[in-house]
Amino acid sequence: MSDFVVRRAEPSDAEALTRLAEEVSGEPEAWLISADGEWRSVGDERRYLKAVRRYAHAAVFVAEREDGAIVGRLSVARDAHPASAHVADIGLMVAQDARRQGVGRALLEAAVSWARPSGVSKLELHVFPWNEPAIKLYENFGFEREGYRKGHYLRAGEMVDAILMAYELSTHGSAE
């Protein structure tokens, strides 16, 4: 899929991003999780996107098709603790019909491009153990498994595990 561009998210993307999150979280595999089982409202998403644009330690990127549809989102935020300010956490979602077409990889490349000049040397993420396609994407990109977090998330009243993965920018000369 080469008919998409990756760009910084705009507050005007809030409705499309909320719809994307609802679609991905509604899949049977339940790829996404939120505290109350629902994504932010469109208004909350718009406020978040406005705030993150003013904050140098975080960014949100989108993958947008030529027809204007948003098919992917990546958020990246530097850890707030001074001892781990060189680490940033990422979250990635891609629309089901846009997977395995380069969208996820392009969004990860945007995160690396953002991280380098920001002084971030390590990107981290959590992924559900059953999300094998995402694990494969991350490993192919250069992420390594760093840990297994038992009962890390509460989903539908049940504790679920997560795999902690990390990408060390110092071991990768440029975006993969």
Residue, then its C-alpha position, 0 to 999 in steps of 0.5 A: m500500500s503506497d497510497f498513504v502518507v504519514r503526517r503529524a495528527e491535527p485536532s481535525d483528525a479527532e473524529a476519524l481517530t476515534r472511529l479508528a480506535e472504536e473499529v480496532s477495539g471492536e475486533p474479536e481479538a480486542w487489540l486495544i484496551s482502555a480503562d473503561g472499555e471505551w476510547r476517548s470521546v471525539g471532544d476529548e481526542r480533539r483536546y488531547l491532539k491540541a495539547v500534544r502539539r504544544y508538548a515537545h515530549a510527545a507526538v501523534f502521527v497518522a497514516e492517511r490514504e489518498d482518499g483522506a481516510i485515516v488508516g493508522r495512528l501512532s502515539v509516542a511520549r517520553d517517560a516523565h521520570p528524569a532517570s528514564a527521560h531517554v525512553a519513550d512509550i509508543g502505541l500503534m493501531v492500524a485499520q484491519d484493511a490496511r494491515r500488512q501493507g507498510v502502514g505500521r512500519a511507516l508509523l514506526e519509522a516516524a516514531v524513530s525519526w521523532a525520537r532521534p532529535s528529541g534525545v530519546s534513545k529507546l522506544e518501548l511498547h506493550v503488546f498482547p501475547w496473542n497478537e502475533p502479527a503485531i509481534k512479528l511486525y515489531e521484531n522485523f522492525g528491530f524491537e526485542r522482547e524485554g519482559y513478560r508482564k503477568g496480569h498487566y492489564l484489566r480487560a473485561g474484568e479479567m487480568v491479561d498479560a503483556i509482552l514488553m518490547a523495546y527498540e534501541l536507537s543506538t543499535h540501529g543507524s537509521a529508521e529501519 
